[in-house]
Amino acid sequence: MHIPDGYISPETCVVTYAVAAPLWYYGFKKLKEKLNEETLPTLAALSALSFIIMMFNIPVPGGTSAHAVGAVAIAILFGPWVGFVSVSLVLLIQAVVFGDGGISAWAMNSISMGFVGSFVGYYIFNMFKKYKFAPFVAGYVGILASALVVGIVLGIQPMFWTLNGHPEYFPFGLKVAIPAMVGAHLIIGFAEGVLTQIVYKFAGEKNIQRMAV
Amino acid sequence: MKKKLYILLGVLIALVPLGLLTDAPAWGEWESDYFQKVLGFVPQGIEKIENSVHLKYILPDYSLPGANDIVGYYISAIVGALLIFVVYYFIYLMVKRKKA
């Protein structure tokens, strides 16, 4: 789901940075509110977990692979803003140190994997809170929503940016990009769901109520 | 929770080479010759980046240049996880100093 440099047009990059900047600003404030001696080891470990889980490439039909993100687990435990900012930090390290995901696409990747995943997962969790498998469902739907957004942003590239009749950036349209992204993550959703459920179980009811304030 | 979470993190780091089992790239994260093969051309924006930005990443694609894939993957996992702890610690210090 990490969009590389050159796959989305400079205009798309500018728009996504403009959208992400105020969200980062507000989210970072939220993160600082939640960060203290007690939460530091947990938040850092959950973010490291997000980094590590993204290294587990799982093959999916169609000759490609994908991975879980771990955003929803953070969002459920510490709120969606913290999930968004934490995943954004992970993505920045991946882009700068490992060349995974473009630096010009960092805002886009933060919006899809971080913001959309965290917020959708968080609200789905709250809707199904009563049920035992709410974390699983939240993880599953959260990552699917992220994948859908990536599919849309990639898929609109050839609609707007062509050069001499050839697509200039990402070449496949919505009809290809959305089913490919969403389809792959129908499988990966299980991984994200299981991870979310496990982390939620580790946290325990008492901790969750305390942390969510 | 902390203890269990750290155990999970440790187990996943130990198992991280499993992530190398598939060589299939992620959908939408191809090498440029993929486009050449499928479309007969490489979209110009993608080609331009390929040719112009020879960014030197420290651990490109989670590998240590010259080292075995598994070793490089382990090192990447550990370096990445440590960097995250360092970043969080710095943010924490920032918060603490402000409050003090």
Interface residues (C-beta under 8 A of the other chain):
Chain A: M1 H2 I3 P4 D5 G6 Y7 S9 L31 K32 L35 N36 E37 L40 P41 T42 L43 A44 A45 L46 S47 A48 L49 F51 I52 I53 M55 F56 N57 I58 P59 V60 G62 G63 T64 S65 A66 H67 L89 V90 I93 Q94 V96 V97 F98 G99 D100 G102 V150 L154 W161 L163 H166 P167 E168 Y169 F170 P171 A177 A180 M181 A184 I198 V199 F202 A203 G204 N207
Chain B: M1 K2 K4 L5 Y6 L8 L9 L12 I13 V16 L18 G19 L20 L21 T22 A24 P25 A26 W27 G28 E29 F35 L39 F41 P43 Q44 G45 I46 E47 K48 I49 E50 V53 L55 Y57 I58 L59 P60 D61 Y62 Y73 S76 A77 V79 G80 A81 L83 I84 F85 V87 Y88 Y89 I91 Y92 M94 V95 K98
